[in-house]
Amino acid sequence: RLPQSLALRNPSNTTVFYWGGKILTTYESGLPYCLDPHTLNTLGPDNLGGVLKLRLMAAHYRFDTAQKPTRICCFSLRPRLNRPADAHFYEFDAKWNCLDVVEHQIDGLNYAHDFLLLPHYYVVHMTPFVKISLAHILRWSADLFLI
């Protein structure tokens, strides 16, 4: 577990969308936040009925209009040092019933901000910084503060 000073914060400020009676705001490092669609008051983090096992949801989503009725597709990514990342893809109906979950472990996947939805695939890009270690992170962090 990372020390609090290195932990990622969740500003939940990248995407906001309305689906199935909920307004959700998202960011890569935590659970989406739910807003009341009538008052816009923040209701708090939403684990979508306990479905988000990684306890986070990436910032972007896709509508699968080829499915009838239309589904919303979302994903979660948990990068890991020295082992494959956990990538989970979810499909929900308009009542937020989870219709499908696909879980993968992907070696070398350290970051994915967005994904592409194809008829038979979820596609994420592999970033150029596929080799990373705690030593690299600490060295990079130290360089930020050295003058």
Secondary structure, DSSP 4 states (H G I P E B T S, - for coil): ---TTTSPP----SEEEEETTEEEEEBTTSPPEEE-TTT--EEEE--TTTT-TTS-B-S-EEEETTSSS-EEEEEEEE--TTSPEEEEEEEE-TT--EEEEEEEEETT----S--EE-SS-EE-PPPS-----HHHHHHHHHHHH--
